Amino acid sequence: MSTAPASPPPSNTPTTAPPQRDPADVAPADSYHPADRVWVYRDGWRAGVIEAASPRAVTVTYRPGAHRGTGVDTFTAPYVSARSSDDPLDRRDRNVVGRRMTPAGLPVRGSAA
């Protein structure tokens, strides 16, 4: 079984670990919105998508490794950075099966399966 060589990270991947980030470069957690594309720091910077945000933290679906699986976790602002590059996470169906959802992630009235 052969494995393909690892591809280099996208060019806009952050290079500074959260403790070394300039606080002026860290956006407040509540500046993010559901479906925003972000980088999260978990054993390196990983592509993710915001699920929810509060003044203190964000909840993100992200790919914790090189495999196709995803994880969901909560991160404080220094561990999150805006992402402009595309990732397969951006194209996944974020709707519950059989339901249409509003941009805020709520089901549209009368759309239950």
MDAnalysis code that builds the backbone (N, CA, C; Angstrom):
import MDAnalysis as mda
import numpy as np

u = mda.Universe.empty(339, n_residues=113, atom_resindex=np.repeat(np.arange(113), 3), trajectory=True)
u.add_TopologyAttr("name", ["N", "CA", "C"] * 113)
u.add_TopologyAttr("resid", np.arange(1, 114))
u.add_TopologyAttr("resname", ["MET", "SER", "THR", "ALA", "PRO", "ALA", "SER", "PRO", "PRO", "PRO", "SER", "ASN", "THR", "PRO", "THR", "THR", "ALA", "PRO", "PRO", "GLN", "ARG", "ASP", "PRO", "ALA", "ASP", "VAL", "ALA", "PRO", "ALA", "ASP", "SER", "TYR", "HIS", "PRO", "ALA", "ASP", "ARG", "VAL", "TRP", "VAL", "TYR", "ARG", "ASP", "GLY", "TRP", "ARG", "ALA", "GLY", "VAL", "ILE", "GLU", "ALA", "ALA", "SER", "PRO", "ARG", "ALA", "VAL", "THR", "VAL", "THR", "TYR", "ARG", "PRO", "GLY", "ALA", "HIS", "ARG", "GLY", "THR", "GLY", "VAL", "ASP", "THR", "PHE", "THR", "ALA", "PRO", "TYR", "VAL", "SER", "ALA", "ARG", "SER", "SER", "ASP", "ASP", "PRO", "LEU", "ASP", "ARG", "ARG", "ASP", "ARG", "ASN", "VAL", "VAL", "GLY", "ARG", "ARG", "MET", "THR", "PRO", "ALA", "GLY", "LEU", "PRO", "VAL", "ARG", "GLY", "SER", "ALA", "ALA"])
u.atoms.positions = np.array([
    [0.845, -1.173, 0.000],
    [0.000, 0.000, 0.000],
    [0.888, 1.233, 0.000],
    [0.721, 2.085, -0.968],
    [1.537, 3.292, -1.032],
    [0.746, 4.471, -0.490],
    [1.453, 5.427, 0.037],
    [0.800, 6.636, 0.524],
    [1.357, 7.818, -0.232],
    [0.482, 8.749, -0.508],
    [0.904, 9.953, -1.218],
    [1.704, 10.833, -0.275],
    [2.674, 11.566, -0.790],
    [3.429, 12.462, 0.085],
    [2.500, 13.540, 0.633],
    [2.785, 13.968, 1.843],
    [1.964, 15.009, 2.466],
    [2.083, 16.293, 1.659],
    [0.941, 16.932, 1.440],
    [0.972, 18.186, 0.706],
    [1.327, 19.317, 1.661],
    [1.974, 20.353, 1.152],
    [2.330, 21.462, 2.026],
    [1.076, 22.184, 2.493],
    [1.103, 22.812, 3.681],
    [-0.070, 23.524, 4.147],
    [-0.376, 24.700, 3.232],
    [-1.660, 25.111, 3.154],
    [-2.000, 26.275, 2.333],
    [-1.181, 27.485, 2.754],
    [-0.985, 28.397, 1.820],
    [-0.089, 29.523, 2.068],
    [-0.558, 30.466, 3.169],
    [-1.853, 30.478, 3.513],
    [-2.288, 31.403, 4.550],
    [-2.407, 30.744, 5.922],
    [-1.855, 29.539, 6.077],
    [-1.860, 28.886, 7.379],
    [-1.008, 29.695, 8.350],
    [-1.536, 30.006, 9.541],
    [-0.711, 30.742, 10.512],
    [0.566, 29.974, 10.830],
    [1.604, 30.682, 11.167],
    [2.883, 30.051, 11.487],
    [3.288, 30.250, 12.936],
    [2.561, 31.074, 13.662],
    [2.891, 31.382, 15.050],
    [1.962, 30.624, 15.984],
    [2.524, 29.951, 16.984],
    [1.711, 29.252, 17.978],
    [0.949, 30.273, 18.826],
    [-0.224, 29.901, 19.350],
    [-1.045, 30.854, 20.103],
    [-0.319, 31.648, 21.204],
    [0.527, 31.034, 22.024],
    [1.179, 31.840, 23.068],
    [2.105, 32.941, 22.533],
    [2.582, 32.792, 21.293],
    [3.476, 33.784, 20.706],
    [2.762, 34.795, 19.814],
    [1.452, 34.657, 19.638],
    [0.726, 35.591, 18.774],
    [0.656, 36.972, 19.407],
    [0.753, 37.990, 18.581],
    [0.592, 39.366, 19.035],
    [-0.879, 39.560, 19.383],
    [-1.209, 39.973, 20.612],
    [-2.612, 40.160, 20.981],
    [-3.373, 41.080, 20.026],
    [-2.696, 42.019, 19.399],
    [-3.351, 42.918, 18.441],
    [-3.817, 42.170, 17.188],
    [-3.244, 40.991, 16.923],
    [-3.619, 40.193, 15.755],
    [-4.711, 39.171, 16.052],
    [-5.163, 39.115, 17.310],
    [-6.166, 38.131, 17.716],
    [-7.551, 38.779, 17.702],
    [-8.434, 38.272, 16.855],
    [-9.808, 38.784, 16.790],
    [-10.598, 38.266, 17.990],
    [-11.512, 39.072, 18.532],
    [-12.344, 38.592, 19.641],
    [-13.196, 37.398, 19.201],
    [-13.456, 36.487, 20.119],
    [-14.230, 35.283, 19.790],
    [-15.597, 35.631, 19.213],
    [-16.244, 36.664, 19.747],
    [-17.595, 36.980, 19.265],
    [-17.609, 37.741, 17.938],
    [-16.439, 37.926, 17.327],
    [-16.406, 38.530, 15.986],
    [-16.633, 37.474, 14.904],
    [-16.606, 36.195, 15.294],
    [-16.841, 35.100, 14.351],
    [-18.327, 34.754, 14.321],
    [-18.769, 34.175, 13.199],
    [-20.169, 33.804, 13.006],
    [-20.251, 32.368, 12.482],
    [-21.398, 31.690, 12.687],
    [-21.535, 30.332, 12.158],
    [-21.211, 30.276, 10.662],
    [-20.497, 29.247, 10.281],
    [-20.047, 28.958, 8.912],
    [-18.805, 29.750, 8.505],
    [-18.275, 30.636, 9.366],
    [-17.009, 31.306, 9.052],
    [-15.901, 30.268, 8.957],
    [-15.005, 30.449, 7.986],
    [-13.864, 29.554, 7.799],
    [-12.717, 30.047, 8.680],
    [-12.143, 29.120, 9.455],
    [-11.073, 29.494, 10.386],
    [-9.978, 28.437, 10.419],
    [-8.862, 28.835, 11.016],
    [-7.812, 27.918, 11.432],
    [-7.955, 27.775, 12.938],
    [-7.792, 26.564, 13.460],
    [-7.752, 26.349, 14.905],
    [-6.459, 25.641, 15.255],
    [-5.942, 25.933, 16.434],
    [-4.676, 25.334, 16.843],
    [-4.925, 24.150, 17.759],
    [-4.645, 22.960, 17.251],
    [-4.737, 21.721, 18.013],
    [-3.633, 20.823, 17.485],
    [-2.485, 20.811, 18.156],
    [-1.310, 20.071, 17.659],
    [-0.934, 20.559, 16.266],
    [-0.967, 21.845, 16.058],
    [-0.722, 22.481, 14.770],
    [-2.004, 23.149, 14.306],
    [-1.891, 24.004, 13.304],
    [-3.057, 24.724, 12.781],
    [-3.854, 23.819, 11.865],
    [-5.165, 23.737, 12.096],
    [-6.072, 22.873, 11.342],
    [-7.221, 23.701, 10.765],
    [-7.689, 23.337, 9.574],
    [-8.834, 24.017, 8.971],
    [-10.094, 23.674, 9.752],
    [-10.955, 24.685, 9.925],
    [-12.201, 24.463, 10.642],
    [-13.288, 25.411, 10.174],
    [-14.485, 25.178, 10.691],
    [-15.652, 25.999, 10.383],
    [-16.367, 26.297, 11.697],
    [-16.674, 27.571, 11.925],
    [-17.343, 27.991, 13.154],
    [-18.755, 27.409, 13.210],
    [-19.114, 26.852, 14.349],
    [-20.479, 26.378, 14.605],
    [-21.231, 27.383, 15.475],
    [-20.543, 27.982, 16.462],
    [-21.164, 28.950, 17.374],
    [-20.067, 29.808, 17.978],
    [-20.451, 31.015, 18.433],
    [-19.480, 31.924, 19.056],
    [-20.131, 32.635, 20.230],
    [-19.313, 32.932, 21.229],
    [-19.740, 33.715, 22.381],
    [-18.642, 34.733, 22.654],
    [-18.819, 35.625, 23.612],
    [-17.749, 36.581, 23.916],
    [-16.451, 35.919, 24.394],
    [-16.523, 34.704, 24.901],
    [-15.337, 34.053, 25.464],
    [-14.700, 32.988, 24.589],
    [-15.483, 32.341, 23.701],
    [-14.938, 31.210, 22.931],
    [-15.800, 30.926, 21.708],
    [-15.265, 30.056, 20.837],
    [-15.997, 29.591, 19.657],
    [-16.038, 28.063, 19.671],
    [-17.078, 27.517, 19.064],
    [-17.169, 26.078, 18.855],
    [-16.925, 25.851, 17.368],
    [-16.015, 24.913, 17.066],
    [-15.553, 24.720, 15.697],
    [-15.583, 23.245, 15.325],
    [-16.053, 22.956, 14.114],
    [-15.863, 21.636, 13.518],
    [-14.571, 21.725, 12.727],
    [-13.663, 20.798, 12.964],
    [-12.354, 20.848, 12.313],
    [-11.856, 19.441, 12.043],
    [-10.838, 19.349, 11.222],
    [-10.211, 18.075, 10.900],
    [-8.980, 17.923, 11.799],
    [-9.058, 17.039, 12.822],
    [-7.953, 16.936, 13.766],
    [-6.701, 16.241, 13.237],
    [-6.783, 15.603, 12.097],
    [-5.621, 14.921, 11.541],
    [-5.687, 14.890, 10.028],
    [-4.889, 14.026, 9.430],
    [-4.830, 13.936, 7.971],
    [-5.991, 13.134, 7.394],
    [-6.757, 12.459, 8.231],
    [-7.869, 11.642, 7.746],
    [-9.099, 12.499, 7.466],
    [-10.167, 11.868, 6.962],
    [-11.361, 12.611, 6.568],
    [-12.296, 12.914, 7.730],
    [-12.092, 12.301, 8.880],
    [-12.970, 12.519, 10.019],
    [-12.863, 13.933, 10.566],
    [-13.865, 14.343, 11.320],
    [-13.866, 15.673, 11.921],
    [-14.060, 15.569, 13.421],
    [-13.723, 16.647, 14.103],
    [-13.961, 16.783, 15.530],
    [-14.654, 18.105, 15.774],
    [-15.264, 18.223, 16.924],
    [-15.893, 19.472, 17.332],
    [-15.330, 19.817, 18.697],
    [-14.869, 21.056, 18.837],
    [-14.262, 21.461, 20.102],
    [-14.472, 22.953, 20.298],
    [-14.202, 23.414, 21.500],
    [-14.328, 24.826, 21.843],
    [-12.932, 25.414, 21.997],
    [-12.724, 26.605, 21.437],
    [-11.426, 27.262, 21.445],
    [-11.583, 28.706, 21.901],
    [-10.602, 29.209, 22.631],
    [-10.566, 30.629, 22.962],
    [-9.903, 31.375, 21.806],
    [-10.073, 32.685, 21.789],
    [-9.656, 33.511, 20.649],
    [-8.205, 33.318, 20.196],
    [-7.208, 33.212, 21.091],
    [-5.834, 33.063, 20.585],
    [-5.599, 31.796, 19.765],
    [-6.489, 30.817, 19.903],
    [-6.343, 29.546, 19.205],
    [-7.136, 29.491, 17.903],
    [-7.650, 30.655, 17.454],
    [-8.472, 30.738, 16.249],
    [-7.954, 31.875, 15.374],
    [-7.968, 31.663, 14.069],
    [-7.565, 32.696, 13.124],
    [-8.420, 32.550, 11.863],
    [-8.784, 33.656, 11.241],
    [-9.586, 33.619, 10.012],
    [-8.833, 32.866, 8.921],
    [-9.582, 32.173, 8.068],
    [-8.999, 31.384, 6.982],
    [-9.638, 31.818, 5.674],
    [-8.814, 32.013, 4.642],
    [-9.349, 32.369, 3.331],
    [-9.236, 31.229, 2.329],
    [-8.364, 30.271, 2.584],
    [-8.191, 29.169, 1.629],
    [-9.344, 28.172, 1.734],
    [-9.606, 27.475, 0.628],
    [-10.671, 26.479, 0.585],
    [-10.244, 25.198, 1.279],
    [-11.229, 24.476, 1.784],
    [-11.011, 23.179, 2.412],
    [-12.273, 22.352, 2.175],
    [-12.164, 21.030, 2.079],
    [-13.367, 20.205, 1.894],
    [-14.432, 20.429, 2.973],
    [-14.040, 20.854, 4.163],
    [-15.028, 21.155, 5.210],
    [-16.011, 22.233, 4.768],
    [-15.568, 23.134, 3.921],
    [-16.417, 24.237, 3.474],
    [-17.561, 23.756, 2.602],
    [-17.397, 22.612, 1.969],
    [-18.391, 22.128, 1.018],
    [-19.295, 21.048, 1.595],
    [-19.067, 20.645, 2.833],
    [-19.889, 19.574, 3.394],
    [-21.305, 20.079, 3.643],
    [-22.247, 19.174, 3.620],
    [-23.646, 19.533, 3.843],
    [-23.815, 19.804, 5.331],
    [-24.061, 21.041, 5.675],
    [-24.172, 21.438, 7.073],
    [-25.608, 21.347, 7.581],
    [-26.533, 20.898, 6.737],
    [-27.932, 20.812, 7.142],
    [-28.256, 19.444, 7.711],
    [-29.194, 19.415, 8.631],
    [-29.705, 18.161, 9.148],
    [-30.480, 17.491, 8.025],
    [-30.351, 16.171, 7.880],
    [-31.017, 15.454, 6.797],
    [-32.520, 15.716, 6.873],
    [-33.107, 16.094, 5.737],
    [-34.530, 16.313, 5.659],
    [-34.989, 17.679, 6.144],
    [-34.073, 18.555, 6.498],
    [-34.450, 19.884, 6.976],
    [-33.699, 20.958, 6.215],
    [-34.364, 22.084, 6.052],
    [-33.684, 23.271, 5.558],
    [-33.343, 24.104, 6.778],
    [-32.190, 24.767, 6.746],
    [-31.727, 25.513, 7.908],
    [-31.544, 26.987, 7.569],
    [-31.736, 27.839, 8.555],
    [-31.470, 29.262, 8.398],
    [-29.966, 29.479, 8.506],
    [-29.453, 30.659, 8.135],
    [-28.016, 30.919, 8.289],
    [-27.544, 30.784, 9.738],
    [-28.458, 30.963, 10.710],
    [-28.088, 30.814, 12.121],
    [-28.092, 29.358, 12.573],
    [-28.436, 28.443, 11.664],
    [-28.410, 27.023, 12.012],
    [-29.704, 26.510, 12.608],
    [-30.791, 27.283, 12.513],
    [-32.077, 26.852, 13.028],
    [-32.925, 26.255, 11.910],
    [-33.767, 25.264, 12.233],
    [-34.591, 24.684, 11.163],
    [-35.630, 25.677, 10.663],
    [-35.877, 25.666, 9.357],
    [-36.905, 26.493, 8.757],
    [-38.252, 25.885, 9.103],
    [-39.187, 26.712, 9.540],
    [-40.509, 26.227, 9.952],
    [-41.139, 25.381, 8.845],
    [-41.678, 24.230, 9.227],
    [-42.361, 23.355, 8.277],
    [-41.415, 22.499, 7.442],
    [-40.121, 22.458, 7.779],
    [-39.181, 21.690, 6.960],
    [-38.777, 20.372, 7.597],
    [-39.402, 19.987, 8.712],
    [-39.037, 18.752, 9.378],
    [-39.347, 17.555, 8.485],
    [-38.533, 16.524, 8.593],
    [-38.720, 15.320, 7.771],
    [-39.912, 14.532, 8.230],
])
